[in-house]
Amino acid sequence: MLVTHGSFHSLSISGWALFWGLASAVTMVFYTVQPVRMLHTYPSSLIIGWAMVVCGVCFCCIAPPWKVPGHWDGAGMGCLAAIVLLGTLIAFYSYLTAVRRIGAPTTSLLRPSRS
């Protein structure tokens, strides 16, 4: 209903928006279901650590972090560190820990509570 405004004959979003929305849904399913067996053998911190190291090394070839434009001062580095630690490391660790403890289907259905 959101992307068609009630009409099944046309979309109210671009083709690229539809593509990226479906692609993110598929990767979410893969990210939730794929590591289940591995989580029974290894701790979440080890899996997240190795995943970030391997992906970081691979993406250095695409977007080298030493060639980021702009002026980097202490405040900028602090904000970047907060994004990496809070928005990436802790978020992924918490999600994979939930997958290990309560299972992939339940974790993927959870959402933050509204107060």
FIBA-825048 format. One record per residue: residue number from 1; residue in one letter; chain; x, y, z of N, C-alpha, C in turn. Coordinates in steps of 0.2 Angstrom, whole numbers, padded with zeros to 4 digits. Each point is the difference from the previous one (the first is absolute). Layout:
BEGIN
+-----+------+-----+-------+-------+-------+-------+-------+-------+-------+-------+-------+
! seq ! type ! mol !   n_X !   n_Y !   n_Z !  ca_X !  ca_Y !  ca_Z !   c_X !   c_Y !   c_Z !
+-----+------+-----+-------+-------+-------+-------+-------+-------+-------+-------+-------+
! NUM !    A !   A !     X !     Y !     Z !     X !     Y !     Z !     X !     Y !     Z !
...
+-----+------+-----+-------+-------+-------+-------+-------+-------+-------+-------+-------+
This chain:
BEGIN
+-----+------+-----+-------+-------+-------+-------+-------+-------+-------+-------+-------+
! seq ! type ! mol !   n_X !   n_Y !   n_Z !  ca_X !  ca_Y !  ca_Z !   c_X !   c_Y !   c_Z !
+-----+------+-----+-------+-------+-------+-------+-------+-------+-------+-------+-------+
!   1 !    M !   A !  0004 ! -0006 !  0000 ! -0004 !  0006 !  0000 !  0004 !  0006 !  0000 !
!   2 !    L !   A !  0006 !  0000 !  0003 !  0004 !  0006 !  0001 !  0004 !  0002 ! -0007 !
!   3 !    V !   A !  0002 ! -0006 ! -0004 !  0003 !  0002 ! -0006 ! -0004 !  0000 ! -0006 !
!   4 !    T !   A ! -0007 ! -0001 !  0001 ! -0004 !  0000 ! -0006 ! -0006 !  0005 !  0001 !
!   5 !    H !   A ! -0001 !  0003 !  0006 ! -0005 !  0004 !  0002 ! -0007 ! -0003 ! -0002 !
!   6 !    G !   A !  0000 ! -0006 !  0001 ! -0007 ! -0004 ! -0001 ! -0001 ! -0002 ! -0007 !
!   7 !    S !   A !  0005 !  0001 ! -0005 ! -0001 ! -0002 ! -0006 !  0005 ! -0006 ! -0002 !
!   8 !    F !   A ! -0003 ! -0005 ! -0002 !  0005 ! -0006 ! -0002 !  0003 !  0001 ! -0007 !
!   9 !    H !   A ! -0002 !  0005 ! -0003 !  0003 !  0001 ! -0007 !  0006 !  0004 ! -0001 !
!  10 !    S !   A !  0002 !  0004 !  0006 !  0005 !  0004 ! -0001 !  0004 !  0001 !  0007 !
!  11 !    L !   A !  0006 !  0002 !  0000 !  0004 !  0001 !  0006 !  0001 !  0007 !  0001 !
!  12 !    S !   A !  0000 !  0002 !  0007 !  0001 !  0007 !  0002 !  0007 !  0002 !  0001 !
!  13 !    I !   A !  0004 ! -0005 ! -0001 !  0008 !  0000 !  0002 !  0003 ! -0002 ! -0007 !
!  14 !    S !   A !  0007 !  0002 !  0000 !  0004 ! -0001 ! -0006 !  0002 ! -0007 !  0000 !
!  15 !    G !   A !  0002 ! -0003 ! -0006 !  0002 ! -0007 !  0000 !  0006 ! -0001 !  0004 !
!  16 !    W !   A !  0005 !  0005 !  0001 !  0006 ! -0001 !  0004 ! -0002 !  0000 !  0007 !
!  17 !    A !   A ! -0005 !  0003 !  0003 ! -0003 !  0000 !  0007 ! -0003 ! -0007 !  0001 !
!  18 !    L !   A ! -0003 ! -0003 ! -0005 ! -0003 ! -0007 !  0001 !  0006 ! -0005 !  0000 !
!  19 !    F !   A !  0004 !  0001 ! -0005 !  0006 ! -0005 !  0000 !  0004 !  0000 !  0007 !
!  20 !    W !   A !  0002 !  0006 !  0002 !  0004 !  0001 !  0007 ! -0004 ! -0003 !  0006 !
!  21 !    G !   A ! -0007 !  0001 !  0000 ! -0004 ! -0002 !  0005 !  0000 ! -0008 !  0000 !
!  22 !    L !   A ! -0001 ! -0003 ! -0006 !  0000 ! -0007 !  0000 !  0006 ! -0003 !  0001 !
!  23 !    A !   A !  0006 !  0003 ! -0002 !  0007 ! -0002 !  0001 !  0001 !  0000 !  0008 !
!  24 !    S !   A ! -0002 !  0005 !  0003 !  0001 !  0001 !  0007 ! -0004 ! -0006 !  0004 !
!  25 !    A !   A ! -0006 ! -0001 ! -0002 ! -0004 ! -0005 !  0003 !  0004 ! -0007 ! -0001 !
!  26 !    V !   A !  0002 ! -0002 ! -0006 !  0004 ! -0006 ! -0001 !  0006 !  0000 !  0004 !
!  27 !    T !   A !  0004 !  0005 !  0000 !  0006 !  0000 !  0004 ! -0001 ! -0001 !  0008 !
!  28 !    M !   A ! -0006 !  0003 !  0002 ! -0002 ! -0001 !  0007 ! -0001 ! -0007 !  0002 !
!  29 !    V !   A ! -0004 ! -0003 ! -0005 ! -0001 ! -0007 !  0001 !  0006 ! -0004 !  0000 !
!  30 !    F !   A !  0004 !  0001 ! -0004 !  0007 ! -0004 ! -0001 !  0004 !  0002 !  0007 !
!  31 !    Y !   A !  0000 !  0006 !  0002 !  0004 !  0002 !  0006 ! -0003 ! -0004 !  0006 !
!  32 !    T !   A ! -0006 ! -0001 !  0000 ! -0003 ! -0003 !  0006 !  0000 ! -0007 !  0000 !
!  33 !    V !   A ! -0001 ! -0004 ! -0005 !  0000 ! -0007 ! -0001 !  0007 ! -0003 !  0000 !
!  34 !    Q !   A !  0004 !  0003 ! -0004 !  0007 ! -0003 ! -0002 !  0004 ! -0002 !  0006 !
!  35 !    P !   A !  0001 !  0004 !  0005 !  0005 ! -0001 !  0005 ! -0003 ! -0004 !  0006 !
!  36 !    V !   A ! -0006 ! -0003 ! -0001 ! -0003 ! -0004 !  0006 !  0004 ! -0006 !  0002 !
!  37 !    R !   A !  0003 ! -0004 ! -0004 !  0004 ! -0006 !  0002 !  0006 !  0003 !  0003 !
!  38 !    M !   A !  0003 !  0005 ! -0003 !  0007 !  0002 !  0002 ! -0001 !  0003 !  0007 !
!  39 !    L !   A ! -0006 !  0003 !  0002 ! -0001 !  0003 !  0006 !  0000 ! -0005 !  0006 !
!  40 !    H !   A ! -0002 ! -0006 ! -0002 !  0000 ! -0005 !  0005 !  0007 ! -0003 !  0002 !
!  41 !    T !   A !  0005 !  0002 ! -0004 !  0007 ! -0003 !  0001 !  0004 !  0006 !  0002 !
!  42 !    Y !   A ! -0001 !  0006 ! -0002 !  0005 !  0006 !  0002 ! -0004 !  0005 !  0003 !
!  43 !    P !   A !  0003 !  0004 !  0004 ! -0004 !  0006 !  0003 ! -0001 !  0006 ! -0005 !
!  44 !    S !   A ! -0005 !  0004 !  0001 ! -0002 !  0005 ! -0004 !  0006 !  0005 ! -0002 !
!  45 !    S !   A !  0004 !  0001 !  0006 !  0005 !  0005 ! -0001 !  0006 ! -0002 ! -0005 !
!  46 !    L !   A !  0001 ! -0007 !  0000 !  0005 ! -0002 ! -0005 ! -0003 !  0000 ! -0007 !
!  47 !    I !   A ! -0006 ! -0001 ! -0001 ! -0003 !  0000 ! -0007 !  0000 !  0007 ! -0002 !
!  48 !    I !   A ! -0002 !  0005 !  0004 !  0000 !  0007 ! -0002 !  0007 !  0002 ! -0001 !
!  49 !    G !   A !  0004 ! -0001 !  0004 !  0007 !  0002 ! -0001 !  0003 ! -0002 ! -0006 !
!  50 !    W !   A !  0000 ! -0006 ! -0002 !  0003 ! -0003 ! -0006 ! -0004 !  0003 ! -0006 !
!  51 !    A !   A ! -0007 !  0001 !  0000 ! -0004 !  0002 ! -0005 !  0003 !  0008 ! -0002 !
!  52 !    M !   A !  0001 !  0003 !  0006 !  0002 !  0007 ! -0001 !  0007 !  0001 ! -0003 !
!  53 !    V !   A !  0004 ! -0004 !  0002 !  0007 !  0000 ! -0002 !  0000 ! -0002 ! -0008 !
!  54 !    V !   A ! -0003 ! -0005 ! -0001 !  0000 ! -0003 ! -0007 ! -0003 !  0005 ! -0005 !
!  55 !    C !   A ! -0006 !  0003 !  0002 ! -0004 !  0005 ! -0004 !  0004 !  0006 ! -0001 !
!  56 !    G !   A !  0003 !  0002 !  0006 !  0004 !  0007 !  0000 !  0006 ! -0001 ! -0005 !
!  57 !    V !   A !  0003 ! -0005 !  0000 !  0006 ! -0001 ! -0004 ! -0002 !  0000 ! -0008 !
!  58 !    C !   A ! -0006 ! -0004 ! -0001 ! -0002 !  0000 ! -0007 ! -0003 !  0007 ! -0002 !
!  59 !    F !   A ! -0003 !  0004 !  0004 ! -0002 !  0006 ! -0002 !  0005 !  0005 !  0000 !
!  60 !    C !   A !  0006 ! -0001 !  0003 !  0005 !  0005 ! -0001 !  0003 !  0000 ! -0007 !
!  61 !    C !   A ! -0002 ! -0005 ! -0004 !  0002 !  0000 ! -0007 ! -0005 !  0005 ! -0004 !
!  62 !    I !   A ! -0006 !  0000 !  0002 ! -0005 !  0004 ! -0003 !  0000 !  0007 !  0002 !
!  63 !    A !   A !  0000 !  0001 !  0006 !  0000 !  0007 !  0003 !  0005 !  0001 !  0005 !
!  64 !    P !   A !  0006 !  0001 ! -0001 !  0006 !  0001 !  0005 ! -0002 !  0005 !  0005 !
!  65 !    P !   A !  0001 ! -0002 !  0006 ! -0002 !  0004 !  0006 !  0005 !  0006 !  0001 !
!  66 !    W !   A !  0006 ! -0001 ! -0003 !  0005 !  0005 !  0001 !  0000 !  0005 ! -0006 !
!  67 !    K !   A ! -0005 !  0000 ! -0004 ! -0001 !  0005 ! -0005 ! -0007 !  0003 !  0000 !
!  68 !    V !   A ! -0003 !  0001 !  0007 ! -0006 !  0003 !  0001 !  0001 !  0007 !  0000 !
!  69 !    P !   A ! -0004 !  0004 ! -0005 !  0001 !  0007 !  0000 ! -0003 !  0004 !  0006 !
!  70 !    G !   A !  0002 !  0006 !  0001 ! -0002 !  0004 !  0006 !  0005 !  0001 !  0005 !
!  71 !    H !   A ! -0002 !  0004 !  0005 !  0005 !  0001 !  0006 ! -0002 ! -0004 !  0006 !
!  72 !    W !   A !  0004 ! -0004 !  0002 ! -0001 ! -0005 !  0006 !  0003 !  0003 !  0006 !
!  73 !    D !   A ! -0004 !  0003 !  0005 !  0003 !  0002 !  0006 ! -0003 ! -0005 !  0005 !
!  74 !    G !   A !  0002 !  0002 !  0007 ! -0002 ! -0005 !  0005 ! -0008 ! -0001 !  0000 !
!  75 !    A !   A ! -0004 !  0005 ! -0001 ! -0007 ! -0001 !  0001 ! -0002 ! -0004 ! -0006 !
!  76 !    G !   A !  0002 !  0000 ! -0006 ! -0002 ! -0004 ! -0005 !  0002 ! -0007 !  0001 !
!  77 !    M !   A !  0006 ! -0001 !  0002 !  0002 ! -0007 !  0002 ! -0004 ! -0003 !  0006 !
!  78 !    G !   A ! -0002 !  0004 !  0004 ! -0004 ! -0002 !  0006 ! -0007 ! -0002 ! -0003 !
!  79 !    C !   A ! -0003 !  0004 ! -0004 ! -0006 ! -0002 ! -0003 !  0000 ! -0006 ! -0004 !
!  80 !    L !   A !  0005 ! -0001 ! -0004 !  0001 ! -0006 ! -0004 !  0001 ! -0006 !  0005 !
!  81 !    A !   A !  0004 !  0000 !  0005 !  0001 ! -0005 !  0005 ! -0007 ! -0002 !  0003 !
!  82 !    A !   A ! -0004 !  0005 !  0001 ! -0007 ! -0002 !  0003 ! -0004 ! -0003 ! -0005 !
!  83 !    I !   A !  0000 !  0002 ! -0006 ! -0004 ! -0003 ! -0005 !  0002 ! -0008 ! -0001 !
!  84 !    V !   A !  0007 ! -0001 !  0000 !  0002 ! -0006 ! -0001 ! -0001 ! -0005 !  0006 !
!  85 !    L !   A !  0001 !  0003 !  0006 ! -0001 ! -0004 !  0006 ! -0007 ! -0002 !  0001 !
!  86 !    L !   A ! -0004 !  0006 !  0001 ! -0007 ! -0001 !  0001 ! -0005 ! -0002 ! -0005 !
!  87 !    G !   A !  0001 !  0003 ! -0006 ! -0004 ! -0002 ! -0006 !  0001 ! -0006 ! -0004 !
!  88 !    T !   A !  0006 ! -0002 !  0001 !  0002 ! -0006 ! -0004 !  0002 ! -0006 !  0005 !
!  89 !    L !   A !  0005 !  0001 !  0004 !  0003 ! -0006 !  0004 ! -0005 ! -0002 !  0005 !
!  90 !    I !   A ! -0003 !  0004 !  0004 ! -0004 ! -0002 !  0006 ! -0007 ! -0002 ! -0003 !
!  91 !    A !   A ! -0002 !  0003 ! -0006 ! -0007 ! -0002 ! -0003 !  0001 ! -0007 ! -0003 !
!  92 !    F !   A !  0005 ! -0001 ! -0004 !  0001 ! -0007 ! -0003 !  0001 ! -0005 !  0006 !
!  93 !    Y !   A !  0004 !  0002 !  0005 !  0001 ! -0005 !  0005 ! -0006 ! -0002 !  0004 !
!  94 !    S !   A ! -0004 !  0005 !  0001 ! -0007 ! -0001 !  0004 ! -0005 ! -0004 ! -0004 !
!  95 !    Y !   A !  0000 !  0001 ! -0007 ! -0004 ! -0003 ! -0004 !  0002 ! -0008 ! -0001 !
!  96 !    L !   A !  0006 ! -0001 ! -0001 !  0002 ! -0007 !  0000 !  0000 ! -0004 !  0006 !
!  97 !    T !   A !  0001 !  0004 !  0006 ! -0001 ! -0003 !  0006 ! -0008 ! -0002 !  0001 !
!  98 !    A !   A ! -0004 !  0004 ! -0002 ! -0007 ! -0002 !  0000 ! -0002 ! -0006 ! -0004 !
!  99 !    V !   A !  0003 !  0000 ! -0006 ! -0001 ! -0006 ! -0005 !  0002 ! -0006 !  0004 !
! 100 !    R !   A !  0006 !  0000 !  0003 !  0002 ! -0006 !  0003 ! -0004 ! -0002 !  0006 !
! 101 !    R !   A ! -0003 !  0005 !  0004 ! -0004 ! -0002 !  0006 ! -0007 ! -0001 ! -0001 !
! 102 !    I !   A ! -0003 !  0003 ! -0005 ! -0007 ! -0001 ! -0001 ! -0002 ! -0002 ! -0007 !
! 103 !    G !   A !  0005 ! -0001 ! -0004 ! -0002 ! -0003 ! -0007 !  0000 !  0006 ! -0005 !
! 104 !    A !   A !  0001 ! -0002 ! -0006 ! -0001 !  0004 ! -0006 ! -0007 !  0003 ! -0001 !
! 105 !    P !   A ! -0005 ! -0004 !  0000 ! -0006 !  0002 ! -0002 ! -0003 !  0005 !  0005 !
! 106 !    T !   A !  0001 ! -0001 !  0007 ! -0002 !  0004 !  0005 !  0003 !  0007 !  0000 !
! 107 !    T !   A !  0007 !  0000 ! -0001 !  0004 !  0006 !  0000 ! -0002 !  0004 ! -0006 !
! 108 !    S !   A ! -0001 ! -0003 ! -0006 ! -0002 !  0004 ! -0006 ! -0007 !  0004 !  0001 !
! 109 !    L !   A ! -0004 ! -0003 !  0004 ! -0007 !  0003 !  0001 !  0000 !  0005 !  0005 !
! 110 !    L !   A !  0005 !  0001 !  0005 !  0000 !  0004 !  0005 !  0001 !  0008 ! -0002 !
! 111 !    R !   A ! -0003 !  0004 !  0003 !  0001 !  0007 ! -0002 !  0000 !  0004 !  0007 !
! 112 !    P !   A !  0003 !  0006 !  0000 !  0000 !  0004 !  0006 ! -0006 !  0002 !  0003 !
! 113 !    S !   A ! -0001 !  0000 !  0006 ! -0007 !  0001 !  0003 ! -0001 !  0008 !  0000 !
! 114 !    R !   A ! -0006 !  0002 ! -0001 ! -0002 !  0007 !  0000 ! -0003 !  0002 !  0006 !
! 115 !    S !   A !  0003 !  0005 !  0003 ! -0003 !  0002 !  0007 ! -0004 !  0006 ! -0001 !
+-----+------+-----+-------+-------+-------+-------+-------+-------+-------+-------+-------+
